[in-house]
Amino acid sequence: MLALITNDDGIDSPNVAPEELRGIERARLASSGAVQTVVTEPGAGYVKLAYRGVDAELEPGTDAALLAGGFASFTPLRPVCEADEVGKDLGRKTLVSR
């Protein structure tokens, strides 16, 4: 079990000792993230970021709720990609003000 959760296969594990791990379960994504990224300083050629926890009620069955309960979780994801088959028949349109 420990080898399974220490690789980089999209598995999240709680910060607990191996003997305290309660198991591993498939999870769904929460409707909002458990952490928000905030821009703290935009600069010339760089941006500083901070990460802050979100105070929200944990939704049962989500990755965040399982982690909080001492379980490792995995959520199979599909990549986001361009839907290049949509709108090809439209070509270029010019908008005219009326």
C-alpha positions as CSV (number, residue, x, y, z in Angstrom):
1,M,0.0,0.0,0.0
2,L,2.7,2.5,0.9
3,A,4.5,2.1,-2.5
4,L,1.1,2.7,-4.2
5,I,0.6,6.1,-2.5
6,T,4.2,7.4,-2.8
7,N,4.4,7.4,-6.6
8,D,3.1,10.1,-8.9
9,D,-0.1,8.5,-10.3
10,G,-2.6,11.2,-9.3
11,I,-3.2,9.7,-5.9
12,D,-3.5,12.0,-2.9
13,S,-2.6,10.9,0.5
14,P,-3.1,12.4,3.9
15,N,-0.2,13.6,6.0
16,V,-0.4,10.6,8.4
17,A,2.0,7.8,9.4
18,P,1.5,4.7,7.3
19,E,-0.1,2.8,10.1
20,E,-2.7,5.5,10.5
21,L,-3.8,5.4,6.9
22,R,-7.4,4.2,6.8
23,G,-7.4,2.9,3.2
24,I,-7.7,4.2,-0.3
25,E,-10.9,5.2,-2.1
26,R,-12.0,6.6,-5.4
27,A,-13.2,10.1,-4.9
28,R,-15.1,12.8,-6.9
29,L,-13.8,16.3,-7.1
30,A,-15.3,18.8,-4.7
31,S,-17.4,21.6,-6.3
32,S,-14.7,24.1,-5.2
33,G,-11.1,23.6,-4.3
34,A,-9.8,23.2,-0.8
35,V,-7.0,25.7,-1.6
36,Q,-7.1,29.0,-3.4
37,T,-4.2,30.6,-5.2
38,V,-3.9,34.4,-4.6
39,V,-1.6,36.8,-6.4
40,T,0.3,38.6,-3.7
41,E,2.7,40.6,-5.9
42,P,2.7,41.2,-9.6
43,G,6.0,42.3,-10.8
44,A,8.0,42.9,-14.0
45,G,8.5,39.4,-15.3
46,Y,7.3,37.6,-12.2
47,V,4.2,37.0,-10.1
48,K,4.3,36.0,-6.4
49,L,1.6,33.6,-5.3
50,A,0.2,32.5,-2.0
51,Y,-1.9,29.4,-1.3
52,R,-4.7,29.6,1.3
53,G,-7.0,27.0,2.7
54,V,-10.7,27.6,2.0
55,D,-13.2,27.5,4.9
56,A,-15.9,25.4,3.4
57,E,-17.9,22.4,4.5
58,L,-16.4,19.2,3.1
59,E,-18.7,17.4,0.7
60,P,-19.0,13.6,1.4
61,G,-17.2,11.4,-1.1
62,T,-14.9,14.1,-2.3
63,D,-11.1,14.0,-2.4
64,A,-10.9,16.7,0.3
65,A,-13.3,14.9,2.6
66,L,-11.5,11.6,2.2
67,L,-8.2,13.1,2.9
68,A,-9.5,14.8,6.0
69,G,-10.8,11.5,7.2
70,G,-7.4,9.8,6.9
71,F,-8.0,8.0,3.5
72,A,-5.8,8.2,0.4
73,S,-7.9,9.1,-2.6
74,F,-7.7,8.9,-6.3
75,T,-9.9,10.7,-8.9
76,P,-9.6,9.7,-12.5
77,L,-9.4,12.8,-14.7
78,R,-9.7,13.5,-18.4
79,P,-7.6,16.3,-19.8
80,V,-9.1,19.6,-20.9
81,C,-8.5,20.1,-24.6
82,E,-9.8,22.2,-27.5
83,A,-13.0,20.9,-29.2
84,D,-11.5,21.5,-32.7
85,E,-14.5,19.8,-34.4
86,V,-16.9,22.5,-33.2
87,G,-17.6,25.6,-35.4
88,K,-15.4,24.7,-38.4
89,D,-18.3,25.3,-40.7
90,L,-18.7,28.9,-39.5
91,G,-15.5,30.3,-41.1
92,R,-14.8,34.0,-40.3
93,K,-17.7,36.3,-39.6
94,T,-17.5,40.1,-39.5
95,L,-19.7,41.9,-37.0
96,V,-21.5,44.9,-38.2
97,S,-22.7,47.6,-35.8
98,R,-26.3,48.8,-36.4
